């Protein structure tokens, strides 16, 4: 098993409990790929033939709209699975994917994963359980967006992303994921202008400031109270 993949196979939560020969099968039918920043990995409608895991970097999943408009579905990073749908059903990608920074991905042939699942039903069940949990989490987020002001949506988005990309800073949190106002707008379903206004309001209330493109939320207790009001 190649050194570049050994650590991944041993530490990935999806693959825990697999036998040596099952891991060897995945190793033989997988490939590490390195992708530059801001590269499109695939577009919605492209054939989905492999499952990808992110080893390093950040990838955005999105639906393209008219012109240059898009709706960002999620931001994924190291350890997250990309394009899991082919594991369950042959078909086409339902959303597009683009790297935000330089990424290292592990591409595994869908047929190899299915062969392992046939030998190890617990693997298939674990895979489905984790993906179902992620799906519910995303559905709850979309429901949240339907009933909130733009200011609350901005705060909710930054808090949500801080769980994956945040580092503590005093009584607040700094988002290590660099985001533009346009990307935040695409993520919460608002216009860039409305997001800019909301950010100015949050700055005036001393709940938020930016270090370059990195958002820093202050006093998380007050931020949580804003979402509860």
N, C-alpha and C positions, 0 to 999 in steps of 0.2 A: 504494500500500500504506500503510495507516494507520501513523502513527508509533508507536502503542502496540504494534503487532505486528511491526514491521520488525526490531527487534533480536532478538526471539525467533526469527523464521524464519531469520535469518542465523546465529545461534549455536547452535541446537538440533542436537544430534548426530544425531538421527534424520533431519533434513532436509538434512544436508550433501550437496552434489553435485546438488541439484535445479536444474533450469533455471528461468529467469526466469518463463516462462509457467506452469510447474508451481507455483511459489511464489505466483504471482498467483491461480491457481485456489484454492489453500488459503486465501489471504487473503480472497477473495470469499465463501468458504463457511465462515468461522469467525467467532467472536465472543468478545470478552473479557467475562468475567462476574466480578463481585466478590461475595463471600459472607461473611457475618458469622461470628464464632466459634461453634463448637458447633452448626452447622447440618447437618442430614442432606442429603446430596447426592442419594442414592438408597438404596433398600432392595433387598436380595436379592429377585429375582423381578420387579423393575421392568423395562420394556423398555429394552434397550441400543441406542441409536441414534446415539450420538456417542462420539468419543474425546476425552479431556480431557488437557491438560498443566497441571501446576502451574507458575505463574510465580512466585508468592510464597506463603508460608504453609506449613501442615502439615495433612495429611489422614490420618486413620486408616482402614484397611480392616478390617472385622470381620465375624464371623458372630454373629448374635444367638442367645442361649440362652433358657432359661426365666427368666421375670421380667425383672430388669434385668441378668442375666448375659450376658457376651459373650466371644468369643475374638478378640483382636486379631491380625490376620494380618500387618500391616505398618504402618509409619509412612512416609509419602512427603512429599517437599518439593520446592522449586524445581527444575525440569528433569525431574522424574519424570513418567511417563505414567500416566494413570488410565484404567481401563475400556478396555484395548486389545483385549479379546476381540471386540468388534463388527467390528474390522478384518478378522478372519478368518472370522467366523461370525455370522449373524444370531441373535438370541435374547434372553435375559434376563440381567440382572446376577446373578452367582453369589455375590457378597458385597455387604455394605452399605458405604457411605462417609460419613464425617462430618468436617467441618472441626474442628480443635482451636484454631485462631486465625483471625483474618481472612485470607482467601485471595483471590488473583487467579488465575483459571483461564482457559485458552484452550480453547474448545469447537470442535472441527472435525467437520463432518459426515462420517460414515463413508463415504458415497458419494463424497465428494470425495477422500478418501484412496485409495479403491479406483481411482478414475479415474487418479490420479497413478501408482499402482502398475502399472496396465495399460500406461502410457506408459513407465515406468521400472522394469523388473524389479529393478534393483539396490536401489532403495528398499524394495521388498517384502522382499527377502532380508535387508537390514540391519535392518529392523523386526523380522522374525522371529528373527534371531540374538540381538539384544539382549534380547528378551522371553524367549527360551529360557534365556539366561544367568541372568536374574533368577529364573526359575522354578527352576533348579538350585540357586541360592544359597538360596532359601527352603526347598527340600526338604532341603538339608544342615542348615539351622537346625532344622527340625522333627525331624530324626534326632538332632541334638545334644540336644534337649530330652528325648528318650525315655530317655536313659541317664545323667542327672545328678541330683544332689541339688538341692533348691530353692536353696540358697546358690550352688551353681555356676551354676544357671540364671539367677539374678539377675545375677551377675557377667558371664556370657556375653551376656545381653541388653544390659547397659550398654556392654560393649565393642563389640558389634555396632552399636548405635545411635551410638556415638561416632565411627564411621567416617563417618557422614553429618552428625551433629549436634554433634560434639565439638570443643572447642578446648583446646589444650595449656595446662596449668597446672603449672609446675614439672616434676617427673618423673611427673606424672599427667595426667588429662584431665577437663575439666568438660563435662557434657552440657548443651547449650543448650536441649534439648527438655525442657520442664517436665513431670514425670510424677508421678502419685500412686501410692501403694502398690497401689491397686486396678487402675490401668492396667498396672503392671508385672506384677501377678498375671494379668491377662487376656492379657498378651503371652506369658507363659511357661507357662501352663496350671497355675497353682497357686492356692491360696486367698489372700485378702488377709492373713489371720492368719499363714500360713506365710511369706509374703514379709516381713511386719513382723519376725518372729523372725529371719529370715536377715539382714535389714538391720541389726538390733541386733548380731548376731554379727560382721558385717563391720565395723561401727563399733568394736566392742570390739577387733578385730584391727588397727585403724587402717588399714584398706584402703579405707574409704569414709566420706564425710560428705555432708550435704546443705546446700545454700545455698538456703533456701526449698524449692522443688520441683525444684531442679537438683542432680542427683547429681554428686559429684566423686570419682573413683577416684584413690587414691594409689599411688605406686610401681608402675607397670605391670608391672615385672619380677615382683614378688611376686604380682600379680593373675594374670598368665599362668601362674605356677607352680601357683596354686590350681586352675586349670582343667586342668592337666596331671597333677595328682595323682590 
